[in-house]
């Protein structure tokens, strides 16, 4: 008896051998054909029952959603839809699913909206779409670690609870053990956080970058891959309150090296998914094409999902300065004819997704890396250029979504970093340890951040970021 996953049975050539398979019933028709799936593949295994040889009470329990154990013989299928099937000799129902209750859930065979699926996030992974998304997410996660480990990076776990705000945005979730019904107060009548668990105000991290920089200055090249949090009240298809970030940091590396690293990394993980997720990608490609066809022509990317992935892998990333990009955008037809929602009028504008997509999809027709941004719209830790008005920042722009990576060469000069912190009213006492890294053997170093869900979105073609994380967290929603 061969115990197998559905994926293994579907790929097997061991015909006339006895197989044992577990799974959930996707469909049961003609009192004869069970479509069985265990999550190992998007494809179902057909299990054929000779109903005359089985107890009728048992057959009534074979319903959509039920968990079953099947033992039988693997044979070549007589039907057109599958290569192999199992002739069932024994069947056990391991877990019943009441048909009347199934009708009220997303497990019922009818098509459901993504909003409805989100309401039942605990069940949606059993659907074809979400099974494919989550298998791809898993493979992408492995590919991230694989790339960095193969390239001699060290994996660092940075704090989830922190007293610093790496981005300076202030949109953080507070962490406290105080009784908020009766919090202790100081002489000014404010909450006395000195009496809190950590003796100071603490929050959930928005980025592990600053800590990763410290470790890069001792281990050479490191990466973080963990959860980050933003208390940004953005109820959009692009934002989550809890998401995962990939953040490499490399000592003795300038901006050009940082761009090289980011491009090589992205191409590696995308190639990995093409090699290891063929069936899921083909399914999601068909789904994406159907979704695109329903959009107004002006909103379509003009590429299938697989074409978009190849577009990134097969093209060299075009490197363009922010200043050059602004000139292109100022003089382009959509800007002159006021087709953009945000008209580009002068240098210093913060680019929006529509501008980024124009550069990638219409102008250069390849992925784009923009660099040397205005200092005023970038974070304090980015290295100031000699012109005094731009910083060594870079963003990578993709078709369909715009920015996917943000990074920079870090400011390694202590005096320049201190001046920038003073300008932005960032307390040196809070980041004393970060400034220390510039006092003891400072050097040129760089890194970038990639929101993992943005990457999963790109690979799966999903339009809403809430659909590429198992249990999404967003304003007003912390279910499950």
Buried (B, 14 or more C-beta within 10 A) or exposed (E): EEEBBBBBBBEBEEEEEBBBBBBBBBEBEEEEBBBBBBBBBBBBBBBBBEBEEBEEEEBEBBBBBBBBEBBBBBBEBEEEEBEBBBBBEEBEBEEEBEEEEBEEBBBBEEEBEBEEBBBBBEBBBBBBBBBBBBBBBEBBBEBBBBBBEEBEBBEBEBBBEBBBBBBBEEBBEEBBEBEEEEBEEEEEEEBBBEEBEBEEBBBBBBBBBBBBBBBBBEBBBBBBBBBBBBBBEEEEEBBBBBBBBBBBBBBEBBBBBBBEBBBEBBBBBBBBBBEBBEBBBBBBBEBBBEBBEEEEEEEEBEBBBBBBBBBBBEBEBBBBBBBEBBEBBBEBEBBEEEEBEEEBEEEEBEBBBBBBBBBBBEBBEBBBBBBBBBBEEBBBBBBBBEEEEBBBBBBBBBBBBBBBBBBBBBBBEBEEBBBBBEEEEBEEEBBEEBBEBBEEEBEBBBBBBBBBBBBBBBBBBBBBBBBBBEEBBBEEBEEE
